[in-house]
Amino acid sequence: MGKQEVGRTVSRREIIKLAGTAAAFCTSFGFLHGSQVGGAVQDKHLQQDKHITQHKWERAEIKWYSGNALLHSSAIPAKVAKHLESDVNATVEVKLFRSGQMLRNLGTIQGKH
Amino acid sequence: MAGPHEILGMSRLLGIGTTEFLAKYTDNGGTTLRFGEEDGRCVFVTESACRVHPRRPLVCRLYPLGRATDGTGEERFARFPKQEGCEAEYGTDGTIADFLAAQGVAPYLEWSLRYGEVYRRMLGLLDRIGVEGRVETEDGGEAGAAGSHPVSDRDPLSSWQDIDASLSAYCAAKGIAVPAGIDEAIDLHLAAMQEWLDGLEARMGAAPEGSEGEEKT
């Protein structure tokens, strides 16, 4: 759907104020805008470590340990990490298979929690 | 995270105005409480207590829970690990409902819902503004709607975040008294914002049929 052109009586200053207020509410309330679902609003109240909240992910890794010894490390593909970072419903499940049959689900990780 | 209504409550507890509170105790455009650069602690956390505990924000009341709602309003809760140095009780006894009641979150959730309605209206209006659209500037010229002006990280993103200042201006224009009580001030703040959005909507004209973001639930 195309955007309509704003009426000439709405000033640039008002539009900036509108955008600034929406941005402030987005952050201070934790509102998210699901633009694909008709303007549905989510709100999230997640107390997180300040270090985490102030920095976007650059890289996510899966690490295998034996006790404290690191055996192997593998990066999660960037597009998957981005999905985990941005989607509250995104999860990673670690499952063990043999001959195409799942033997065990080791657990689910939620990227946003 | 700290909404304008929470900033109002904390500022009243400290005996200062919201303008002073925003300048002294918030960062990120007035949207979060300030944390110490060296110790990483909230500016209100002392060795023994939280200085604004009776008026602490919702996110602090919920901890160690995290709360998220989907587009239908359905709630989900997550539990965070106990943070090092946290002396609060931390366990799995009891129910989430009991915990929320004990923390007094009900009015904060209600306020969050009401501000969410305002936010949804703002998104609806912004959705009608083409980012590439040509809009009138103050001097009669034209510029992209996405234009911005530099602001300090510590300046509020919007004057509406400062309830004392915005209500002072609103009440002066209306010739009415500024409400003294916190609840009344929040009610008027919400009403003033709705009125502001009414004016913008009226000037933008009728929404095109089926436009996104206009739906109210």
Boltz contact constraints between the chains, C-beta under 6 A:
constraints:
  - contact:
      token1: [A, 3]
      token2: [B, 130]
      max_distance: 6.0
  - contact:
      token1: [A, 4]
      token2: [B, 128]
      max_distance: 6.0
  - contact:
      token1: [A, 4]
      token2: [B, 208]
      max_distance: 6.0
  - contact:
      token1: [A, 5]
      token2: [B, 133]
      max_distance: 6.0
  - contact:
      token1: [A, 6]
      token2: [B, 129]
      max_distance: 6.0
  - contact:
      token1: [A, 6]
      token2: [B, 133]
      max_distance: 6.0
  - contact:
      token1: [A, 6]
      token2: [B, 135]
      max_distance: 6.0
  - contact:
      token1: [A, 7]
      token2: [B, 203]
      max_distance: 6.0
  - contact:
      token1: [A, 7]
      token2: [B, 204]
      max_distance: 6.0
  - contact:
      token1: [A, 7]
      token2: [B, 205]
      max_distance: 6.0
  - contact:
      token1: [A, 8]
      token2: [B, 136]
      max_distance: 6.0
  - contact:
      token1: [A, 9]
      token2: [B, 203]
      max_distance: 6.0
  - contact:
      token1: [A, 10]
      token2: [B, 203]
      max_distance: 6.0
  - contact:
      token1: [A, 10]
      token2: [B, 204]
      max_distance: 6.0
  - contact:
      token1: [A, 11]
      token2: [B, 136]
      max_distance: 6.0
  - contact:
      token1: [A, 12]
      token2: [B, 135]
      max_distance: 6.0
  - contact:
      token1: [A, 12]
      token2: [B, 137]
      max_distance: 6.0
  - contact:
      token1: [A, 12]
      token2: [B, 143]
      max_distance: 6.0
  - contact:
      token1: [A, 15]
      token2: [B, 145]
      max_distance: 6.0
  - contact:
      token1: [A, 18]
      token2: [B, 122]
      max_distance: 6.0
  - contact:
      token1: [A, 20]
      token2: [B, 157]
      max_distance: 6.0
  - contact:
      token1: [A, 20]
      token2: [B, 158]
      max_distance: 6.0
  - contact:
      token1: [A, 21]
      token2: [B, 158]
      max_distance: 6.0
  - contact:
      token1: [A, 21]
      token2: [B, 160]
      max_distance: 6.0
  - contact:
      token1: [A, 22]
      token2: [B, 122]
      max_distance: 6.0
  - contact:
      token1: [A, 23]
      token2: [B, 157]
      max_distance: 6.0
  - contact:
      token1: [A, 24]
      token2: [B, 31]
      max_distance: 6.0
  - contact:
      token1: [A, 24]
      token2: [B, 157]
      max_distance: 6.0
  - contact:
      token1: [A, 24]
      token2: [B, 158]
      max_distance: 6.0
  - contact:
      token1: [A, 24]
      token2: [B, 161]
      max_distance: 6.0
  - contact:
      token1: [A, 25]
      token2: [B, 119]
      max_distance: 6.0
  - contact:
      token1: [A, 27]
      token2: [B, 31]
      max_distance: 6.0
  - contact:
      token1: [A, 28]
      token2: [B, 1]
      max_distance: 6.0
  - contact:
      token1: [A, 28]
      token2: [B, 2]
      max_distance: 6.0
  - contact:
      token1: [A, 28]
      token2: [B, 3]
      max_distance: 6.0
  - contact:
      token1: [A, 28]
      token2: [B, 31]
      max_distance: 6.0
  - contact:
      token1: [A, 29]
      token2: [B, 3]
      max_distance: 6.0
  - contact:
      token1: [A, 29]
      token2: [B, 112]
      max_distance: 6.0
  - contact:
      token1: [A, 29]
      token2: [B, 115]
      max_distance: 6.0
  - contact:
      token1: [A, 30]
      token2: [B, 1]
      max_distance: 6.0
  - contact:
      token1: [A, 31]
      token2: [B, 119]
      max_distance: 6.0
  - contact:
      token1: [A, 33]
      token2: [B, 123]
      max_distance: 6.0
  - contact:
      token1: [A, 34]
      token2: [B, 71]
      max_distance: 6.0
  - contact:
      token1: [A, 37]
      token2: [B, 71]
      max_distance: 6.0
  - contact:
      token1: [A, 38]
      token2: [B, 215]
      max_distance: 6.0
  - contact:
      token1: [A, 39]
      token2: [B, 120]
      max_distance: 6.0
  - contact:
      token1: [A, 39]
      token2: [B, 123]
      max_distance: 6.0
  - contact:
      token1: [A, 39]
      token2: [B, 124]
      max_distance: 6.0
  - contact:
      token1: [A, 39]
      token2: [B, 212]
      max_distance: 6.0
  - contact:
      token1: [A, 39]
      token2: [B, 213]
      max_distance: 6.0
  - contact:
      token1: [A, 39]
      token2: [B, 215]
      max_distance: 6.0
  - contact:
      token1: [A, 40]
      token2: [B, 71]
      max_distance: 6.0
  - contact:
      token1: [A, 41]
      token2: [B, 116]
      max_distance: 6.0
  - contact:
      token1: [A, 41]
      token2: [B, 120]
      max_distance: 6.0
  - contact:
      token1: [A, 42]
      token2: [B, 69]
      max_distance: 6.0
  - contact:
      token1: [A, 43]
      token2: [B, 69]
      max_distance: 6.0
  - contact:
      token1: [A, 43]
      token2: [B, 112]
      max_distance: 6.0
  - contact:
      token1: [A, 43]
      token2: [B, 116]
      max_distance: 6.0
  - contact:
      token1: [A, 44]
      token2: [B, 68]
      max_distance: 6.0
  - contact:
      token1: [A, 45]
      token2: [B, 58]
      max_distance: 6.0
  - contact:
      token1: [A, 45]
      token2: [B, 59]
      max_distance: 6.0
  - contact:
      token1: [A, 45]
      token2: [B, 62]
      max_distance: 6.0
  - contact:
      token1: [A, 45]
      token2: [B, 67]
      max_distance: 6.0
  - contact:
      token1: [A, 46]
      token2: [B, 66]
      max_distance: 6.0
  - contact:
      token1: [A, 47]
      token2: [B, 59]
      max_distance: 6.0
  - contact:
      token1: [A, 47]
      token2: [B, 63]
      max_distance: 6.0
  - contact:
      token1: [A, 50]
      token2: [B, 35]
      max_distance: 6.0
  - contact:
      token1: [A, 50]
      token2: [B, 40]
      max_distance: 6.0
  - contact:
      token1: [A, 88]
      token2: [B, 68]
      max_distance: 6.0
  - contact:
      token1: [A, 113]
      token2: [B, 78]
      max_distance: 6.0
